[in-house]
Amino acid sequence: MVQFEDIQSAHDRIKDEIIRTPCTYSSTLSTIVDCKVFLKLENLQLTGAYKVRGALNRLSQLSDEEKLRGVIASSAGNHAQGVALAAKKLGIKATIVMPETTPLSKIQGTKKFGANVILHGLFYDDAYEKALEIQKKKKLTFIHPFNDDHIIAGQGTIGLEIHEDHPNLDVLVVPIGGGGLISGIAIALKKLNPKIRIIGVEAEQMAAMKTSVEQKKIVQIEKCKTIADGIAVTTVQENTFNIVSQLVDEIVTVSEVEMAHSIMKLLEIEKVLVEGAGAAAFSAVAHGKISDITGKKVGVVVSGGNIDINFLSKVLERGLSEDGRLVTLKIIVPDSPGIISDISSIVAKFGANIVDIYHNRTFSNTHLGETAVHFTLETKGHNHIKEITKAIKEHGLTVKKT
C-alpha cells in the first residue's frame, strides 16, 4: 500500500512541473447547499484535469531503457492527456489507446501534446485490452490510470495541497472511477487530519467501486453510457479497492440529470467549466446525497474540465430543464385559426419566452379536428411553469410537459 511518505516524495518530484491549483471558498454555493463549500479546481491544470500529477510521478521514475522504448496507456481522455504531457516533458514517446466514444476535445488535447492516438472500442475496458495487446507486441511500458503505486502517490499530492490551504475540513468529496484519485487523497488526508470524512462519488449507472465495497470483493459491472466518461469503469483493481475499503468513509452515487444540473450551476455561478466526472462530487453535495454536512466545512474536488463544446450545449439544456428554466409543453388544440396566437398571448402574459413552436397535424395522434402543438419555453422555474400550465388549462385546453 502507498505510504504517506511516498506522496510527500511525489510532491517534491512534480511540484515544479504542475499548476498549484486553488481551493477556493464559494459563498454563493455555500448558501445554496447550507454548508461551507471549498472547490479544489483541478480543471485548471494545463491538461484540464488532475491526471498529469500521477503521470509525471510515474514516468519520471522509469529506467533509461524504459524511457527509450516508450510508454503506452489506455484512457477515456484525462489520463491520456496527463501521460502525453508528462511524456513530452521527459522526452518519451507515448502511445494512447482511447475509446471511439471519447469526446473530441480530449482526443485533440492528447494529440496536442505529441502522443500517437489509437481509437478502439466503445468503453474504457475495450481500449485497455487493446493497449495491453500493443504493449506486449512492442515491449512498451504500460502506464495504468489508477492501479499503480506511483500514480496513486502522484494523485495524493492534491490531498497535501488541500490540507495546506484548509487544514480543518470536516468532509472531502471526491469522484471515483478506478479509485486512484481518492486513494491517494485519502492516504494523505487521513494522516494529516484523521477526523476528516472522505466521501466518494460515482455515476449511478457505473458504480463499480461502491458495488465492490458493499460486496467485499471486486465485482465487474455492466457497461453503460454516462456523461461522466472520466469515471466510467466497469472493474476496479485490487490496489485501489483495498485502499478505498480501508480509508473511504462512504460512497454515494449521482444521476445523469444531477450531474448535468451541476455542470450548469458551476458554470453559471462560479464561472467554472467542468466535465461530467468533474461535476460529480459537487452534484452529491448539491443534491443531498451526503448526510450530516449542514454548517460544516466541505471540500469538493473538481477533477476535470475537458468537456466537448457540442456536448456542453446538450448538457446545459438538460440542466436548464432540471432547473425549470426550459420546458416543452404539448398542448392539444382545436385545429382552427387563432389558437396558437391565443396560447402565445397567455405565455407572454406570464413573462415566458417562446423558443420554438412545433405544429404537426398529420402525426399528432389526436382526434379529427384537433392537433398537437409543442411549445418550447424559457421560464423562471418550476412554479412559473405551473402558473403557465394552469392558465392554459383554464383556457379549456389539454396540456402536459414532455
C-alpha positions in Angstrom: 0.0 0.0 0.0 1.2 3.5 -0.8 2.6 5.3 2.2 2.3 9.0 3.2 6.0 9.4 2.6 5.5 8.3 -1.0 3.1 11.1 -1.5 5.5 13.6 0.0 8.2 12.4 -2.3 5.9 12.6 -5.3 5.1 16.2 -4.4 8.8 17.1 -4.3 9.3 15.4 -7.6 6.5 17.0 -9.6 5.7 20.3 -7.9 7.7 22.4 -10.3 6.0 20.8 -13.4 2.3 21.2 -12.4 0.0 24.0 -11.6 -0.6 24.5 -7.9 -4.4 24.8 -8.2 -6.5 26.9 -5.8 -9.0 25.5 -3.3 -11.5 28.4 -3.2 -14.4 29.2 -0.9 -17.7 29.8 -2.6 -20.1 32.0 -0.6 -22.9 31.5 -3.1 -22.7 27.7 -3.3 -22.3 27.6 0.4 -25.6 29.5 0.9 -27.4 27.2 -1.6 -26.3 23.9 0.0 -26.1 25.1 3.6 -22.5 24.2 4.3 -19.1 25.9 3.7 -18.0 24.8 0.2 -14.4 24.8 -0.9 -13.7 23.9 -4.5 -10.3 22.3 -5.4 -10.1 23.3 -9.0 -8.0 20.7 -10.8 -9.7 21.6 -14.0 -7.2 24.5 -14.1 -4.3 22.1 -14.8 -2.6 22.6 -18.2 -4.2 19.3 -19.3 -7.6 20.3 -17.9 -7.5 17.6 -15.2 -5.5 16.2 -12.2 -4.2 13.2 -14.1 -0.9 14.8 -15.0 0.2 14.5 -11.4 0.3 10.8 -11.3 1.6 10.5 -14.8 4.6 12.8 -14.1 5.4 10.9 -10.9 5.2 7.5 -12.7 7.2 8.4 -15.9 9.9 10.3 -14.0 10.8 7.0 -12.3 11.2 4.9 -15.4 14.6 3.5 -16.2 16.6 4.9 -19.1 15.9 1.7 -21.1 12.1 2.0 -20.4 12.2 5.7 -21.5 13.9 4.8 -24.7 11.3 2.1 -25.6 8.4 4.4 -24.9 5.1 4.1 -23.0 1.5 3.2 -23.7 -1.7 4.0 -21.9 -5.4 3.5 -22.2 -7.8 6.3 -21.2 -11.2 7.8 -21.7 -9.4 11.2 -22.0 -7.8 12.8 -19.0 -5.2 10.1 -18.2 -4.3 10.2 -21.9 -3.5 13.9 -21.8 -1.7 13.5 -18.5 0.6 10.8 -19.9 1.0 12.7 -23.2 2.2 15.9 -21.4 4.4 14.0 -18.9 6.0 12.1 -21.8 6.6 15.3 -23.8 8.3 17.0 -20.8 10.5 14.0 -20.3 11.3 13.3 -24.0 9.5 9.9 -24.1 7.4 8.6 -27.0 3.8 7.9 -25.9 1.0 5.9 -27.5 -2.5 6.3 -26.1 -5.5 4.0 -26.8 -8.8 5.7 -26.4 -12.4 4.6 -26.8 -14.1 5.7 -30.0 -16.7 7.5 -27.9 -14.1 9.8 -26.3 -15.1 13.5 -26.6 -13.3 15.2 -29.4 -11.8 17.8 -27.1 -9.9 15.1 -25.2 -8.7 13.4 -28.4 -7.4 16.7 -29.8 -5.9 17.6 -26.4 -3.9 14.4 -26.3 -2.6 14.8 -29.8 -1.6 18.4 -29.0 1.0 17.0 -26.6 2.5 14.8 -29.3 1.1 11.4 -28.4 0.2 8.8 -31.0 -3.6 8.3 -30.5 -5.3 5.0 -31.4 -9.2 4.8 -31.1 -10.6 1.4 -30.3 -13.9 0.1 -28.8 -16.8 1.9 -27.1 -15.7 1.7 -23.5 -12.5 2.2 -21.4 -12.2 -1.6 -20.9 -12.1 -2.1 -24.7 -9.3 0.4 -25.0 -7.5 -1.1 -22.0 -7.4 -4.6 -23.6 -6.1 -3.2 -26.9 -3.4 -1.2 -25.1 -2.2 -4.4 -23.4 -2.1 -6.2 -26.7 0.1 -3.4 -28.3 2.3 -3.2 -25.1 3.2 -6.9 -25.3 3.9 -6.7 -29.0 6.1 -3.6 -28.9 7.5 -4.1 -25.4 6.4 -0.7 -24.2 5.8 0.3 -20.6 2.1 0.3 -19.7 1.0 3.3 -17.6 -2.1 2.2 -15.7 -4.5 5.0 -15.0 -5.1 4.0 -11.4 -3.8 0.6 -10.3 -0.2 1.8 -9.8 1.5 3.0 -6.6 3.3 5.8 -8.4 0.1 7.0 -10.0 -1.7 6.9 -6.7 1.1 8.8 -4.9 1.0 11.5 -7.6 -2.7 12.0 -7.3 -2.3 12.1 -3.5 -0.4 15.4 -3.8 -3.8 17.0 -4.2 -4.5 16.0 -0.6 -1.3 17.7 0.6 -2.4 20.9 -1.1 -5.9 20.8 0.3 -4.6 20.4 3.8 -2.1 23.2 3.4 -4.9 25.6 2.3 -7.7 24.3 4.6 -6.3 22.1 7.4 -9.6 21.9 9.3 -12.0 20.5 6.7 -14.8 18.3 8.1 -15.6 16.4 4.8 -13.9 16.0 1.5 -15.9 14.8 -1.5 -14.0 13.1 -4.4 -15.2 11.5 -7.6 -14.4 7.8 -8.1 -13.7 5.9 -11.3 -10.9 3.4 -10.8 -10.1 4.9 -7.4 -6.6 6.2 -7.9 -7.5 9.8 -7.1 -9.5 9.1 -3.9 -6.9 6.5 -2.8 -4.0 8.9 -2.9 -6.0 11.8 -1.3 -7.4 9.5 1.4 -3.9 8.3 2.4 -2.6 11.9 2.6 -5.6 13.4 4.5 -6.2 10.6 6.9 -2.6 11.0 8.0 -2.8 14.8 8.3 -6.4 15.1 9.5 -7.6 11.8 10.9 -11.1 13.1 11.8 -11.9 14.1 8.2 -14.7 12.2 6.4 -13.7 11.1 2.9 -16.8 10.6 0.6 -16.5 9.0 -2.8 -19.0 9.7 -5.7 -19.7 7.5 -8.7 -22.1 7.8 -11.6 -25.3 5.9 -10.8 -25.0 3.6 -13.8 -21.3 2.9 -13.3 -20.8 2.3 -9.6 -18.1 -0.3 -9.8 -16.3 0.7 -6.6 -19.5 1.1 -4.5 -20.8 -2.3 -5.6 -17.4 -4.0 -4.9 -17.0 -2.4 -1.5 -20.6 -3.4 -0.5 -20.0 -7.0 -1.6 -16.5 -7.0 0.0 -15.0 -8.3 -3.3 -14.1 -6.9 -6.7 -17.2 -7.1 -8.9 -17.4 -6.4 -12.6 -20.5 -4.3 -13.6 -22.2 -3.9 -16.9 -21.0 -1.3 -19.4 -23.3 1.7 -19.6 -23.2 5.1 -21.2 -22.8 8.1 -18.9 -21.9 11.8 -19.2 -19.2 11.1 -16.6 -17.0 9.3 -19.1 -13.9 10.1 -17.0 -15.1 7.8 -14.2 -16.8 5.1 -16.4 -15.0 2.0 -15.2 -16.6 -1.5 -15.1 -13.9 -3.1 -12.9 -11.8 -1.7 -10.2 -8.4 -3.2 -9.3 -7.1 -4.8 -6.1 -4.8 -1.9 -5.1 -7.4 0.8 -5.1 -10.1 -1.5 -3.9 -8.1 -2.2 -0.7 -7.3 1.4 0.0 -10.9 2.6 -0.6 -12.2 -0.2 1.6 -10.0 0.9 4.5 -9.9 4.7 4.2 -13.0 5.9 2.4 -16.0 6.5 4.8 -18.8 6.3 2.3 -19.6 6.1 -1.4 -22.7 7.7 -2.9 -24.0 7.9 -6.5 -25.4 10.7 -8.6 -27.7 10.5 -11.7 -27.1 11.9 -15.2 -29.6 14.6 -14.7 -28.0 15.6 -11.4 -24.6 15.9 -12.9 -25.9 17.9 -15.9 -27.6 20.3 -13.5 -24.3 20.7 -11.5 -22.3 21.4 -14.7 -24.7 24.2 -15.4 -24.6 25.6 -11.8 -20.8 25.6 -11.6 -20.6 27.4 -14.9 -23.3 29.9 -14.1 -22.4 30.7 -10.5 -18.7 30.0 -10.2 -17.8 30.5 -13.9 -16.1 27.1 -13.7 -16.3 24.8 -16.7 -16.3 21.1 -15.7 -17.0 17.8 -17.4 -19.4 15.2 -16.1 -16.9 13.5 -13.8 -15.6 16.9 -12.6 -19.2 17.8 -11.5 -19.9 14.5 -9.7 -18.5 15.5 -6.3 -20.4 18.8 -6.2 -23.5 17.1 -7.5 -23.5 14.8 -4.5 -23.4 17.8 -2.2 -26.0 19.8 -4.1 -28.5 17.0 -4.3 -28.4 16.0 -0.7 -26.6 12.7 -1.2 -24.3 13.2 1.8 -25.6 13.3 5.4 -24.5 15.5 8.3 -22.8 18.3 6.4 -25.0 21.2 7.4 -22.8 24.1 8.5 -19.7 22.1 8.1 -16.5 22.7 6.0 -16.8 20.6 2.9 -14.1 20.3 0.3 -15.1 19.3 -3.2 -12.6 18.0 -5.8 -13.4 19.4 -9.2 -11.3 16.8 -11.0 -11.5 18.0 -14.7 -13.0 20.4 -17.2 -12.4 18.6 -20.6 -15.9 18.7 -21.9 -16.7 18.8 -25.6 -18.4 22.1 -26.6 -21.0 20.4 -28.8 -21.9 18.1 -25.9 -21.9 21.0 -23.4 -24.9 22.6 -25.2 -26.9 19.4 -24.7 -25.9 19.2 -21.1 -26.8 22.8 -20.4 -30.3 22.2 -22.0 -30.7 19.2 -19.7 -29.6 21.3 -16.7 -32.0 24.2 -17.6 -34.8 21.7 -17.9 -34.0 20.2 -14.5 -33.9 23.8 -13.1 -37.3 24.6 -14.5 -35.9 27.2 -16.9 -36.5 25.4 -20.1 -39.7 23.4 -20.8 -41.6 21.9 -23.7 -45.4 21.8 -23.3 -47.5 19.6 -25.5 -50.9 21.3 -26.0 -53.9 19.7 -27.7 -55.8 22.4 -29.5 -58.8 22.8 -31.9 -57.5 22.9 -35.5 -58.8 26.4 -36.1 -57.4 29.8 -36.8 -56.1 32.0 -34.0 -55.5 29.3 -31.3 -51.7 29.5 -31.5 -52.0 33.3 -31.1 -54.2 32.8 -28.0 -51.6 30.5 -26.4 -48.8 32.9 -27.3 -50.7 35.6 -25.6 -51.0 33.6 -22.4 -47.3 32.8 -22.5 -46.5 36.5 -23.0 -48.8 37.5 -20.1 -46.8 35.3 -17.7 -43.4 36.6 -19.0 -42.1 33.5 -20.6 -40.1 33.4 -23.8 -41.1 31.2 -26.7 -38.0 29.4 -28.1 -39.7 27.1 -30.6 -43.2 26.0 -31.8 -43.7 22.7 -33.5 -47.1 22.0 -35.1 -48.0 18.6 -36.5 -51.5 17.9 -37.9 -50.8 14.6 -39.6 -48.9 12.5 -37.0 -50.2 14.1 -33.7 -52.3 11.0 -32.7 -55.3 13.3 -31.9 -58.9 13.3 -32.8 -60.0 14.7 -36.1 -60.4 18.5 -35.8 -57.7 18.6 -33.2 -53.9 18.9 -33.4 -50.9 18.9 -31.0 -48.7 21.9 -30.7 -45.4 21.7 -28.9 -44.2 25.0 -27.3 -40.6 25.2 -26.0 -40.4 28.0 -23.5 -37.7 29.7 -21.4 -39.2 30.0 -17.9 -38.2 31.2 -14.5 -38.6 28.0 -12.5 -41.0 25.1 -11.8 -43.6 27.3 -10.1 -43.6 29.6 -13.2 -44.3 26.5 -15.4 -47.2 25.5 -13.1 -48.7 29.0 -13.4 -48.5 28.9 -17.2 -49.8 25.4 -17.4 -52.8 26.3 -15.2 -53.7 29.3 -17.3 -53.6 27.3 -20.5 -55.9 24.6 -18.9 -58.3 27.4 -17.8 -58.5 28.3 -21.4 -60.1 24.9 -22.0 -57.0 23.1 -23.4 -55.2 19.9 -22.5 -51.5 20.4 -21.7 -48.7 18.4 -20.3 -44.9 18.6 -20.1 -42.9 16.4 -22.4 
